[in-house]
Amino acid sequence: MKIQLTQDALHIKLNPLEMWVSFHGALSIPLVNVSCAAADKPAWNMVAIRSPGTHVPFLLKAGAYQSSSGREFWCATLKASHLTIFLNGWNYDRIVLSPGNAAGLADEINRVLQYAVSD
């Protein structure tokens, strides 16, 4: 997966395998809809409705889910570092990814958001 920040949007491009297991293509989220990002692993809520998605217990969670936390998009493996992106007023309430450099990406997203707010 590739995550790219522009002046007005956050772009998430999934690789072919990630697209296949998540039943989803690329995501392009306007920065005005991004609240913040964190490099933490949220609880893997086992009581969630996949719509559509793939879930292999204790290994992989990918696709769209509806849970008590709201509508979520996941493309994450259990053992990898996690990047959680909190959204408002968009298709999902949060996006959870396993991009590799979660802490660095969370810092970069928050820095860009802070700069966008100060303008």
BELFENHU-V425059 format. One record per run of one state. SS is the DSSP state (hx for helix, st for strand, lp for the rest). FROM is the first residue (numbers start at 1). TO is the last residue. Records with the same first field share a line. If there is no record, write none. Layout:
SS=FROM-TO ; FROM-TO
This chain:
lp=1-1 ; 6-8 ; 14-15 ; 23-26 ; 39-48 ; 57-59 ; 68-69 ; 78-82 ; 88-93 ; 98-101 ; 119-119
st=2-5 ; 9-13 ; 27-30 ; 34-38 ; 49-56 ; 60-67 ; 70-77 ; 83-87 ; 94-97
hx=16-22 ; 31-33 ; 102-118
